[in-house]
Amino acid sequence: MIIMLFLMSIIIFTITIIVMLLATFLSKKTIIDREKSSPFECGFDPMNYSRLPFSLRFFLIAIIFLIFDVEIALILPMILIIKSSNLLNWSITSLFFIFILLIGLYHEWNQGALEWNN
């Protein structure tokens, strides 16, 4: 009984190895594309000089996105706690938070950070 179980496990292991090797050999592509085999570097060509000047616009857009993303993550739980908190305190806190967001949005707009056609 034990010998039969041992032989079955070796057969299953061998079949698994054969199927994995077949899948590996059959899935290989013969055409090597330069673009697909090179690493993706945020739209820049990785084969050129690596110290090209980076546009500060991309950095600014990423920071604005992160700021507003964190603000949305802070606003969403406020909706959940409306039933368990005092309505006046909740309203004051929510309006204060949204007021700070609007001041930040106005500041970004006034500084020209939201101008996309530059």
N, CA, C and O atoms as a printed pandas DataFrame, in Angstrom:
     atom_number atom_name residue_name chain_id  residue_number  x_coord  y_coord  z_coord
0              1         N          MET        A               1    0.818   -1.187    0.000
1              2        CA          MET        A               1    0.000    0.000    0.000
2              3         C          MET        A               1    0.865    1.255    0.000
3              4         O          MET        A               1    0.595    2.197   -0.745
4              5         N          ILE        A               2    1.906    1.271    0.833
5              6        CA          ILE        A               2    2.786    2.429    0.928
6              7         C          ILE        A               2    3.617    2.569   -0.342
7              8         O          ILE        A               2    3.871    3.680   -0.806
8              9         N          ILE        A               3    4.035    1.445   -0.898
9             10        CA          ILE        A               3    4.821    1.490   -2.131
10            11         C          ILE        A               3    3.973    2.029   -3.279
11            12         O          ILE        A               3    4.451    2.814   -4.099
12            13         N          MET        A               4    2.715    1.605   -3.333
13            14        CA          MET        A               4    1.821    2.087   -4.372
14            15         C          MET        A               4    1.568    3.588   -4.232
15            16         O          MET        A               4    1.525    4.302   -5.234
16            17         N          LEU        A               5    1.404    4.066   -3.018
17            18        CA          LEU        A               5    1.217    5.491   -2.770
18            19         C          LEU        A               5    2.465    6.275   -3.159
19            20         O          LEU        A               5    2.366    7.363   -3.726
20            21         N          PHE        A               6    3.626    5.729   -2.858
21            22        CA          PHE        A               6    4.884    6.367   -3.216
22            23         C          PHE        A               6    5.045    6.454   -4.734
23            24         O          PHE        A               6    5.457    7.485   -5.265
24            25         N          LEU        A               7    4.709    5.341   -5.436
25            26        CA          LEU        A               7    4.805    5.346   -6.899
26            27         C          LEU        A               7    3.821    6.334   -7.524
27            28         O          LEU        A               7    4.159    7.012   -8.495
28            29         N          MET        A               8    2.619    6.418   -6.981
29            30        CA          MET        A               8    1.618    7.366   -7.492
30            31         C          MET        A               8    2.102    8.808   -7.326
31            32         O          MET        A               8    1.935    9.632   -8.226
32            33         N          SER        A               9    2.697    9.104   -6.180
33            34        CA          SER        A               9    3.184   10.468   -5.957
34            35         C          SER        A               9    4.343   10.795   -6.890
35            36         O          SER        A               9    4.445   11.931   -7.354
36            37         N          ILE        A              10    5.209    9.850   -7.174
37            38        CA          ILE        A              10    6.306   10.088   -8.116
38            39         C          ILE        A              10    5.762   10.283   -9.524
39            40         O          ILE        A              10    6.259   11.137  -10.258
40            41         N          ILE        A              11    4.763    9.519   -9.915
41            42        CA          ILE        A              11    4.154    9.669  -11.237
42            43         C          ILE        A              11    3.481   11.031  -11.369
43            44         O          ILE        A              11    3.639   11.714  -12.381
44            45         N          ILE        A              12    2.742   11.416  -10.359
45            46        CA          ILE        A              12    2.075   12.729  -10.390
46            47         C          ILE        A              12    3.107   13.856  -10.434
47            48         O          ILE        A              12    2.928   14.833  -11.162
48            49         N          PHE        A              13    4.186   13.723   -9.658
49            50        CA          PHE        A              13    5.249   14.721   -9.657
50            51         C          PHE        A              13    5.908   14.810  -11.027
51            52         O          PHE        A              13    6.195   15.910  -11.501
52            53         N          THR        A              14    6.151   13.678  -11.667
53            54        CA          THR        A              14    6.771   13.655  -12.989
54            55         C          THR        A              14    5.866   14.283  -14.034
55            56         O          THR        A              14    6.328   15.058  -14.871
56            57         N          ILE        A              15    4.589   13.959  -13.994
57            58        CA          ILE        A              15    3.638   14.550  -14.937
58            59         C          ILE        A              15    3.574   16.066  -14.747
59            60         O          ILE        A              15    3.512   16.813  -15.723
60            61         N          THR        A              16    3.588   16.514  -13.502
61            62        CA          THR        A              16    3.545   17.949  -13.230
62            63         C          THR        A              16    4.779   18.645  -13.792
63            64         O          THR        A              16    4.661   19.702  -14.413
64            65         N          ILE        A              17    5.945   18.076  -13.587
65            66        CA          ILE        A              17    7.186   18.660  -14.113
66            67         C          ILE        A              17    7.156   18.714  -15.642
67            68         O          ILE        A              17    7.571   19.708  -16.237
68            69         N          ILE        A              18    6.664   17.644  -16.278
69            70        CA          ILE        A              18    6.594   17.604  -17.742
70            71         C          ILE        A              18    5.641   18.681  -18.264
71            72         O          ILE        A              18    5.958   19.370  -19.233
72            73         N          VAL        A              19    4.486   18.827  -17.633
73            74        CA          VAL        A              19    3.524   19.846  -18.068
74            75         C          VAL        A              19    4.102   21.252  -17.879
75            76         O          VAL        A              19    3.913   22.119  -18.732
76            77         N          MET        A              20    4.796   21.478  -16.780
77            78        CA          MET        A              20    5.399   22.793  -16.547
78            79         C          MET        A              20    6.485   23.095  -17.577
79            80         O          MET        A              20    6.570   24.222  -18.065
80            81         N          LEU        A              21    7.309   22.116  -17.912
81            82        CA          LEU        A              21    8.343   22.320  -18.927
82            83         C          LEU        A              21    7.742   22.558  -20.302
83            84         O          LEU        A              21    8.221   23.412  -21.048
84            85         N          LEU        A              22    6.697   21.813  -20.647
85            86        CA          LEU        A              22    6.013   22.035  -21.924
86            87         C          LEU        A              22    5.408   23.431  -21.995
87            88         O          LEU        A              22    5.506   24.103  -23.022
88            89         N          ALA        A              23    4.788   23.864  -20.914
89            90        CA          ALA        A              23    4.195   25.204  -20.899
90            91         C          ALA        A              23    5.269   26.269  -21.033
91            92         O          ALA        A              23    5.057   27.288  -21.690
92            93         N          THR        A              24    6.410   26.044  -20.419
93            94        CA          THR        A              24    7.506   27.013  -20.515
94            95         C          THR        A              24    8.044   27.094  -21.936
95            96         O          THR        A              24    8.269   28.190  -22.450
96            97         N          PHE        A              25    8.252   25.963  -22.570
97            98        CA          PHE        A              25    8.800   25.978  -23.926
98            99         C          PHE        A              25    7.796   26.476  -24.951
99           100         O          PHE        A              25    8.184   27.143  -25.910
100          101         N          LEU        A              26    6.524   26.172  -24.778
101          102        CA          LEU        A              26    5.519   26.592  -25.748
102          103         C          LEU        A              26    5.152   28.068  -25.609
103          104         O          LEU        A              26    4.672   28.675  -26.567
104          105         N          SER        A              27    5.368   28.642  -24.454
105          106        CA          SER        A              27    4.969   30.030  -24.264
106          107         C          SER        A              27    6.067   31.022  -24.625
107          108         O          SER        A              27    5.829   32.229  -24.577
108          109         N          LYS        A              28    7.237   30.565  -24.976
109          110        CA          LYS        A              28    8.338   31.456  -25.344
110          111         C          LYS        A              28    8.058   32.099  -26.689
111          112         O          LYS        A              28    7.634   31.436  -27.635
112          113         N          LYS        A              29    8.302   33.400  -26.758
113          114        CA          LYS        A              29    8.163   34.099  -28.031
114          115         C          LYS        A              29    9.522   34.132  -28.703
115          116         O          LYS        A              29   10.551   34.301  -28.049
116          117         N          THR        A              30    9.512   33.970  -30.007
117          118        CA          THR        A              30   10.772   33.965  -30.728
118          119         C          THR        A              30   11.175   35.367  -31.167
119          120         O          THR        A              30   12.352   35.608  -31.436
120          121         N          ILE        A              31   10.237   36.284  -31.245
121          122        CA          ILE        A              31   10.542   37.651  -31.662
122          123         C          ILE        A              31   10.834   38.473  -30.411
123          124         O          ILE        A              31    9.988   38.594  -29.524
124          125         N          ILE        A              32   12.032   39.032  -30.349
125          126        CA          ILE        A              32   12.408   39.874  -29.209
126          127         C          ILE        A              32   12.253   41.324  -29.634
127          128         O          ILE        A              32   12.933   41.791  -30.547
128          129         N          ASP        A              33   11.363   42.023  -28.972
129          130        CA          ASP        A              33   11.097   43.424  -29.260
130          131         C          ASP        A              33   11.918   44.289  -28.307
131          132         O          ASP        A              33   11.919   44.047  -27.100
132          133         N          ARG        A              34   12.611   45.286  -28.833
133          134        CA          ARG        A              34   13.447   46.152  -27.997
134          135         C          ARG        A              34   12.616   46.917  -26.980
135          136         O          ARG        A              34   13.038   47.086  -25.836
136          137         N          GLU        A              35   11.451   47.378  -27.383
137          138        CA          GLU        A              35   10.603   48.164  -26.487
138          139         C          GLU        A              35   10.038   47.314  -25.354
139          140         O          GLU        A              35    9.939   47.773  -24.216
140          141         N          LYS        A              36    9.671   46.082  -25.667
141          142        CA          LYS        A              36    9.079   45.227  -24.647
142          143         C          LYS        A              36   10.119   44.628  -23.710
143          144         O          LYS        A              36    9.804   44.302  -22.565
144          145         N          SER        A              37   11.348   44.480  -24.178
145          146        CA          SER        A              37   12.370   43.899  -23.324
146          147         C          SER        A              37   13.100   44.941  -22.486
147          148         O          SER        A              37   13.861   44.583  -21.587
148          149         N          SER        A              38   12.882   46.226  -22.766
149          150        CA          SER        A              38   13.533   47.271  -21.973
150          151         C          SER        A              38   12.632   47.668  -20.808
151          152         O          SER        A              38   11.409   47.558  -20.906
152          153         N          PRO        A              39   13.217   48.124  -19.720
153          154        CA          PRO        A              39   12.395   48.532  -18.573
154          155         C          PRO        A              39   11.650   49.822  -18.866
155          156         O          PRO        A              39   12.140   50.681  -19.600
156          157         N          PHE        A              40   10.465   49.951  -18.290
157          158        CA          PHE        A              40    9.662   51.154  -18.476
158          159         C          PHE        A              40   10.117   52.209  -17.481
159          160         O          PHE        A              40   10.129   51.963  -16.275
160          161         N          GLU        A              41   10.484   53.365  -17.971
161          162        CA          GLU        A              41   11.007   54.430  -17.123
162          163         C          GLU        A              41   10.168   55.694  -17.266
163          164         O          GLU        A              41   10.690   56.731  -17.673
164          165         N          CYS        A              42    8.904   55.630  -16.945
165          166        CA          CYS        A              42    8.022   56.802  -16.890
166          167         C          CYS        A              42    7.986   57.578  -18.201
167          168         O          CYS        A              42    7.940   58.808  -18.186
168          169         N          GLY        A              43    8.006   56.899  -19.301
169          170        CA          GLY        A              43    7.920   57.574  -20.580
170          171         C          GLY        A              43    9.251   58.040  -21.131
171          172         O          GLY        A              43    9.295   58.568  -22.242
172          173         N          PHE        A              44   10.339   57.864  -20.398
173          174        CA          PHE        A              44   11.655   58.253  -20.878
174          175         C          PHE        A              44   12.352   57.041  -21.482
175          176         O          PHE        A              44   12.111   55.906  -21.070
176          177         N          ASP        A              45   13.210   57.286  -22.452
177          178        CA          ASP        A              45   13.973   56.207  -23.070
178          179         C          ASP        A              45   15.100   55.800  -22.132
179          180         O          ASP        A              45   15.982   56.616  -21.863
180          181         N          PRO        A              46   15.107   54.564  -21.619
181          182        CA          PRO        A              46   16.134   54.171  -20.658
182          183         C          PRO        A              46   17.510   53.971  -21.290
183          184         O          PRO        A              46   18.497   53.838  -20.567
184          185         N          MET        A              47   17.599   53.947  -22.610
185          186        CA          MET        A              47   18.884   53.734  -23.266
186          187         C          MET        A              47   19.671   55.030  -23.420
187          188         O          MET        A              47   20.868   54.991  -23.707
188          189         N          ASN        A              48   19.030   56.161  -23.235
189          190        CA          ASN        A              48   19.715   57.449  -23.345
190          191         C          ASN        A              48   20.407   57.796  -22.044
191          192         O          ASN        A              48   20.457   56.994  -21.111
192          193         N          TYR        A              49   20.934   58.990  -21.998
193          194        CA          TYR        A              49   21.615   59.502  -20.814
194          195         C          TYR        A              49   20.630   59.563  -19.655
195          196         O          TYR        A              49   19.523   60.074  -19.821
196          197         N          SER        A              50   21.004   59.056  -18.493
197          198        CA          SER        A              50   20.069   58.935  -17.376
198          199         C          SER        A              50   19.871   60.220  -16.596
199          200         O          SER        A              50   18.964   60.291  -15.766
200          201         N          ARG        A              51   20.672   61.218  -16.828
201          202        CA          ARG        A              51   20.559   62.476  -16.080
202          203         C          ARG        A              51   19.894   63.582  -16.895
203          204         O          ARG        A              51   20.317   64.737  -16.847
204          205         N          LEU        A              52   18.866   63.226  -17.632
205          206        CA          LEU        A              52   18.106   64.234  -18.359
206          207         C          LEU        A              52   17.322   65.087  -17.378
207          208         O          LEU        A              52   16.903   64.590  -16.332
208          209         N          PRO        A              53   17.116   66.351  -17.690
209          210        CA          PRO        A              53   16.335   67.194  -16.769
210          211         C          PRO        A              53   14.894   66.703  -16.681
211          212         O          PRO        A              53   14.232   66.470  -17.693
212          213         N          PHE        A              54   14.441   66.556  -15.470
213          214        CA          PHE        A              54   13.083   66.062  -15.217
214          215         C          PHE        A              54   12.148   67.253  -15.092
215          216         O          PHE        A              54   12.452   68.219  -14.392
216          217         N          SER        A              55   11.027   67.184  -15.762
217          218        CA          SER        A              55   10.075   68.279  -15.719
218          219         C          SER        A              55    9.452   68.383  -14.325
219          220         O          SER        A              55    8.927   67.406  -13.793
220          221         N          LEU        A              56    9.518   69.548  -13.762
221          222        CA          LEU        A              56    8.951   69.778  -12.447
222          223         C          LEU        A              56    7.429   69.719  -12.484
223          224         O          LEU        A              56    6.787   69.567  -11.445
224          225         N          ARG        A              57    6.859   69.838  -13.659
225          226        CA          ARG        A              57    5.399   69.785  -13.820
226          227         C          ARG        A              57    4.854   68.417  -13.395
227          228         O          ARG        A              57    3.816   68.346  -12.737
228          229         N          PHE        A              58    5.535   67.340  -13.761
229          230        CA          PHE        A              58    5.096   65.998  -13.376
230          231         C          PHE        A              58    5.106   65.850  -11.859
231          232         O          PHE        A              58    4.179   65.291  -11.273
232          233         N          PHE        A              59    6.149   66.349  -11.240
233          234        CA          PHE        A              59    6.258   66.277   -9.787
234          235         C          PHE        A              59    5.132   67.056   -9.124
235          236         O          PHE        A              59    4.540   66.574   -8.159
236          237         N          LEU        A              60    4.826   68.240   -9.617
237          238        CA          LEU        A              60    3.774   69.073   -9.042
238          239         C          LEU        A              60    2.401   68.419   -9.190
239          240         O          LEU        A              60    1.587   68.459   -8.267
240          241         N          ILE        A              61    2.150   67.826  -10.338
241          242        CA          ILE        A              61    0.871   67.144  -10.558
242          243         C          ILE        A              61    0.743   65.947   -9.617
243          244         O          ILE        A              61   -0.337   65.694   -9.082
244          245         N          ALA        A              62    1.831   65.215   -9.412
245          246        CA          ALA        A              62    1.799   64.066   -8.506
246          247         C          ALA        A              62    1.540   64.508   -7.071
247          248         O          ALA        A              62    0.778   63.857   -6.357
248          249         N          ILE        A              63    2.152   65.591   -6.642
249          250        CA          ILE        A              63    1.935   66.090   -5.281
250          251         C          ILE        A              63    0.498   66.563   -5.098
251          252         O          ILE        A              63   -0.117   66.285   -4.068
252          253         N          ILE        A              64   -0.042   67.272   -6.079
253          254        CA          ILE        A              64   -1.443   67.721   -5.985
254          255         C          ILE        A              64   -2.378   66.518   -5.921
255          256         O          ILE        A              64   -3.332   66.512   -5.143
256          257         N          PHE        A              65   -2.108   65.501   -6.734
257          258        CA          PHE        A              65   -2.930   64.292   -6.690
258          259         C          PHE        A              65   -2.871   63.638   -5.318
259          260         O          PHE        A              65   -3.905   63.245   -4.777
260          261         N          LEU        A              66   -1.675   63.516   -4.746
261          262        CA          LEU        A              66   -1.549   62.890   -3.429
262          263         C          LEU        A              66   -2.271   63.688   -2.357
263          264         O          LEU        A              66   -2.915   63.113   -1.479
264          265         N          ILE        A              67   -2.168   64.999   -2.423
265          266        CA          ILE        A              67   -2.842   65.837   -1.421
266          267         C          ILE        A              67   -4.352   65.632   -1.493
267          268         O          ILE        A              67   -4.994   65.409   -0.467
268          269         N          PHE        A              68   -4.922   65.705   -2.690
269          270        CA          PHE        A              68   -6.366   65.549   -2.804
270          271         C          PHE        A              68   -6.810   64.117   -2.546
271          272         O          PHE        A              68   -7.932   63.895   -2.089
272          273         N          ASP        A              69   -5.962   63.154   -2.828
273          274        CA          ASP        A              69   -6.290   61.769   -2.527
274          275         C          ASP        A              69   -6.366   61.544   -1.019
275          276         O          ASP        A              69   -7.276   60.867   -0.540
276          277         N          VAL        A              70   -5.434   62.096   -0.279
277          278        CA          VAL        A              70   -5.459   61.973    1.185
278          279         C          VAL        A              70   -6.657   62.718    1.758
279          280         O          VAL        A              70   -7.267   62.263    2.725
280          281         N          GLU        A              71   -6.996   63.848    1.175
281          282        CA          GLU        A              71   -8.147   64.601    1.665
282          283         C          GLU        A              71   -9.443   63.823    1.462
283          284         O          GLU        A              71  -10.317   63.843    2.329
284          285         N          ILE        A              72   -9.575   63.149    0.347
285          286        CA          ILE        A              72  -10.772   62.336    0.116
286          287         C          ILE        A              72  -10.806   61.172    1.098
287          288         O          ILE        A              72  -11.872   60.804    1.592
288          289         N          ALA        A              73   -9.641   60.593    1.383
289          290        CA          ALA        A              73   -9.595   59.500    2.359
290          291         C          ALA        A              73   -9.970   59.994    3.755
291          292         O          ALA        A              73  -10.432   59.202    4.577
292          293         N          LEU        A              74   -9.785   61.264    4.038
293          294        CA          LEU        A              74  -10.200   61.820    5.327
294          295         C          LEU        A              74  -11.668   62.227    5.344
295          296         O          LEU        A              74  -12.304   62.218    6.398
296          297         N          ILE        A              75  -12.205   62.581    4.187
297          298        CA          ILE        A              75  -13.609   62.996    4.126
298          299         C          ILE        A              75  -14.555   61.787    4.198
299          300         O          ILE        A              75  -15.614   61.877    4.818
300          301         N          LEU        A              76  -14.196   60.681    3.586
301          302        CA          LEU        A              76  -15.102   59.533    3.526
302          303         C          LEU        A              76  -15.533   59.008    4.896
303          304         O          LEU        A              76  -16.712   58.690    5.056
304          305         N          PRO        A              77  -14.649   58.897    5.897
305          306        CA          PRO        A              77  -15.143   58.432    7.202
306          307         C          PRO        A              77  -16.078   59.414    7.893
307          308         O          PRO        A              77  -16.827   59.028    8.789
308          309         N          MET        A              78  -16.043   60.674    7.488
309          310        CA          MET        A              78  -16.951   61.654    8.094
310          311         C          MET        A              78  -18.412   61.308    7.785
311          312         O          MET        A              78  -19.304   61.583    8.588
312          313         N          ILE        A              79  -18.643   60.713    6.637
313          314        CA          ILE        A              79  -20.000   60.315    6.278
314          315         C          ILE        A              79  -20.473   59.176    7.187
315          316         O          ILE        A              79  -21.649   59.111    7.545
316          317         N          LEU        A              80  -19.563   58.289    7.554
317          318        CA          LEU        A              80  -19.938   57.144    8.379
318          319         C          LEU        A              80  -20.232   57.517    9.823
319          320         O          LEU        A              80  -21.019   56.841   10.485
320          321         N          ILE        A              81  -19.613   58.583   10.325
321          322        CA          ILE        A              81  -19.789   58.923   11.738
322          323         C          ILE        A              81  -20.882   59.958   11.968
323          324         O          ILE        A              81  -21.044   60.432   13.093
324          325         N          ILE        A              82  -21.627   60.317   10.949
325          326        CA          ILE        A              82  -22.665   61.337   11.114
326          327         C          ILE        A              82  -23.762   60.873   12.080
327          328         O          ILE        A              82  -24.313   61.680   12.828
328          329         N          LYS        A              83  -24.077   59.573   12.063
329          330        CA          LYS        A              83  -25.147   59.077   12.937
330          331         C          LYS        A              83  -24.704   58.963   14.390
331          332         O          LYS        A              83  -25.528   59.074   15.297
332          333         N          SER        A              84  -23.427   58.744   14.618
333          334        CA          SER        A              84  -22.964   58.517   15.984
334          335         C          SER        A              84  -22.366   59.757   16.646
335          336         O          SER        A              84  -21.845   59.667   17.758
336          337         N          SER        A              85  -22.430   60.897   15.990
337          338        CA          SER        A              85  -21.854   62.103   16.581
338          339         C          SER        A              85  -22.905   63.211   16.667
339          340         O          SER        A              85  -23.997   63.113   16.107
340          341         N          ASN        A              86  -22.536   64.251   17.380
341          342        CA          ASN        A              86  -23.398   65.414   17.500
342          343         C          ASN        A              86  -23.446   66.118   16.148
343          344         O          ASN        A              86  -22.406   66.347   15.530
344          345         N          LEU        A              87  -24.633   66.457   15.690
345          346        CA          LEU        A              87  -24.793   67.027   14.359
346          347         C          LEU        A              87  -24.117   68.387   14.241
347          348         O          LEU        A              87  -23.548   68.699   13.195
348          349         N          LEU        A              88  -24.169   69.197   15.286
349          350        CA          LEU        A              88  -23.540   70.516   15.246
350          351         C          LEU        A              88  -22.016   70.389   15.175
351          352         O          LEU        A              88  -21.375   71.064   14.370
352          353         N          ASN        A              89  -21.433   69.526   16.015
353          354        CA          ASN        A              89  -19.986   69.327   15.973
354          355         C          ASN        A              89  -19.543   68.739   14.637
355          356         O          ASN        A              89  -18.520   69.145   14.086
356          357         N          TRP        A              90  -20.308   67.789   14.120
357          358        CA          TRP        A              90  -19.978   67.188   12.837
358          359         C          TRP        A              90  -20.036   68.231   11.726
359          360         O          TRP        A              90  -19.160   68.266   10.862
360          361         N          SER        A              91  -21.063   69.082   11.743
361          362        CA          SER        A              91  -21.210   70.112   10.705
362          363         C          SER        A              91  -20.067   71.118   10.762
363          364         O          SER        A              91  -19.522   71.499    9.727
364          365         N          ILE        A              92  -19.708   71.543   11.950
365          366        CA          ILE        A              92  -18.622   72.524   12.087
366          367         C          ILE        A              92  -17.300   71.912   11.615
367          368         O          ILE        A              92  -16.542   72.552   10.886
368          369         N          THR        A              93  -17.032   70.696   12.025
369          370        CA          THR        A              93  -15.788   70.036   11.618
370          371         C          THR        A              93  -15.746   69.821   10.110
371          372         O          THR        A              93  -14.720   70.067    9.475
372          373         N          SER        A              94  -16.845   69.366    9.538
373          374        CA          SER        A              94  -16.892   69.116    8.096
374          375         C          SER        A              94  -16.737   70.409    7.311
375          376         O          SER        A              94  -15.974   70.463    6.346
376          377         N          LEU        A              95  -17.445   71.438    7.714
377          378        CA          LEU        A              95  -17.346   72.717    7.005
378          379         C          LEU        A              95  -15.948   73.315    7.133
379          380         O          LEU        A              95  -15.438   73.902    6.178
380          381         N          PHE        A              96  -15.323   73.173    8.302
381          382        CA          PHE        A              96  -13.965   73.672    8.487
382          383         C          PHE        A              96  -12.985   72.923    7.583
383          384         O          PHE        A              96  -12.114   73.535    6.966
384          385         N          PHE        A              97  -13.128   71.618    7.507
385          386        CA          PHE        A              97  -12.243   70.809    6.668
386          387         C          PHE        A              97  -12.432   71.143    5.194
387          388         O          PHE        A              97  -11.453   71.279    4.460
388          389         N          ILE        A              98  -13.685   71.276    4.753
389          390        CA          ILE        A              98  -13.958   71.617    3.354
390          391         C          ILE        A              98  -13.494   73.035    3.050
391          392         O          ILE        A              98  -13.043   73.312    1.939
392          393         N          PHE        A              99  -13.599   73.934    4.020
393          394        CA          PHE        A              99  -13.110   75.295    3.847
394          395         C          PHE        A              99  -11.594   75.305    3.641
395          396         O          PHE        A              99  -11.090   76.043    2.794
396          397         N          ILE        A             100  -10.873   74.498    4.402
397          398        CA          ILE        A             100   -9.416   74.394    4.222
398          399         C          ILE        A             100   -9.094   73.834    2.831
399          400         O          ILE        A             100   -8.153   74.291    2.182
400          401         N          LEU        A             101   -9.868   72.852    2.377
401          402        CA          LEU        A             101   -9.657   72.300    1.038
402          403         C          LEU        A             101   -9.884   73.343   -0.043
403          404         O          LEU        A             101   -9.120   73.429   -1.004
404          405         N          LEU        A             102  -10.926   74.126    0.116
405          406        CA          LEU        A             102  -11.222   75.157   -0.872
406          407         C          LEU        A             102  -10.160   76.247   -0.879
407          408         O          LEU        A             102   -9.824   76.774   -1.940
408          409         N          ILE        A             103   -9.630   76.593    0.288
409          410        CA          ILE        A             103   -8.543   77.577    0.340
410          411         C          ILE        A             103   -7.311   77.024   -0.380
411          412         O          ILE        A             103   -6.649   77.748   -1.123
412          413         N          GLY        A             104   -7.005   75.743   -0.162
413          414        CA          GLY        A             104   -5.874   75.128   -0.855
414          415         C          GLY        A             104   -6.087   75.070   -2.358
415          416         O          GLY        A             104   -5.158   75.323   -3.125
416          417         N          LEU        A             105   -7.296   74.742   -2.787
417          418        CA          LEU        A             105   -7.606   74.708   -4.209
418          419         C          LEU        A             105   -7.489   76.092   -4.830
419          420         O          LEU        A             105   -6.964   76.241   -5.933
420          421         N          TYR        A             106   -7.978   77.104   -4.121
421          422        CA          TYR        A             106   -7.872   78.474   -4.617
422          423         C          TYR        A             106   -6.403   78.897   -4.719
423          424         O          TYR        A             106   -6.011   79.565   -5.677
424          425         N          HIS        A             107   -5.599   78.509   -3.737
425          426        CA          HIS        A             107   -4.175   78.851   -3.758
426          427         C          HIS        A             107   -3.472   78.196   -4.949
427          428         O          HIS        A             107   -2.675   78.843   -5.628
428          429         N          GLU        A             108   -3.766   76.898   -5.209
429          430        CA          GLU        A             108   -3.173   76.213   -6.354
430          431         C          GLU        A             108   -3.608   76.859   -7.661
431          432         O          GLU        A             108   -2.813   77.000   -8.590
432          433         N          TRP        A             109   -4.862   77.245   -7.726
433          434        CA          TRP        A             109   -5.387   77.889   -8.930
434          435         C          TRP        A             109   -4.750   79.258   -9.115
435          436         O          TRP        A             109   -4.406   79.634  -10.236
436          437         N          ASN        A             110   -4.589   80.006   -8.028
437          438        CA          ASN        A             110   -4.008   81.343   -8.076
438          439         C          ASN        A             110   -2.524   81.283   -8.457
439          440         O          ASN        A             110   -2.034   82.179   -9.144
440          441         N          GLN        A             111   -1.804   80.247   -8.024
441          442        CA          GLN        A             111   -0.390   80.098   -8.357
442          443         C          GLN        A             111   -0.167   79.572   -9.766
443          444         O          GLN        A             111    0.964   79.565  -10.253
444          445         N          GLY        A             112   -1.232   79.133  -10.426
445          446        CA          GLY        A             112   -1.116   78.642  -11.795
446          447         C          GLY        A             112   -0.751   77.176  -11.906
447          448         O          GLY        A             112   -0.359   76.712  -12.976
448          449         N          ALA        A             113   -0.878   76.434  -10.796
449          450        CA          ALA        A             113   -0.522   75.014  -10.841
450          451         C          ALA        A             113   -1.552   74.188  -11.590
451          452         O          ALA        A             113   -1.256   73.066  -12.001
452          453         N          LEU        A             114   -2.740   74.707  -11.775
453          454        CA          LEU        A             114   -3.788   73.960  -12.477
454          455         C          LEU        A             114   -3.893   74.346  -13.947
455          456         O          LEU        A             114   -4.838   73.934  -14.621
456          457         N          GLU        A             115   -2.948   75.126  -14.459
457          458        CA          GLU        A             115   -2.926   75.499  -15.867
458          459         C          GLU        A             115   -2.301   74.351  -16.648
459          460         O          GLU        A             115   -1.108   74.081  -16.503
460          461         N          TRP        A             116   -3.089   73.676  -17.472
461          462        CA          TRP        A             116   -2.597   72.498  -18.170
462          463         C          TRP        A             116   -2.013   72.832  -19.548
463          464         O          TRP        A             116   -1.364   71.980  -20.154
464          465         N          ASN        A             117   -2.224   74.014  -20.039
465          466        CA          ASN        A             117   -1.788   74.316  -21.400
466          467         C          ASN        A             117   -0.449   75.037  -21.454
467          468         O          ASN        A             117   -0.142   75.644  -22.480
468          469         N          ASN        A             118    0.346   75.004  -20.422
469          470        CA          ASN        A             118    1.674   75.640  -20.456
470          471         C          ASN        A             118    2.682   74.741  -21.114
471          472         O          ASN        A             118    3.851   75.107  -21.233
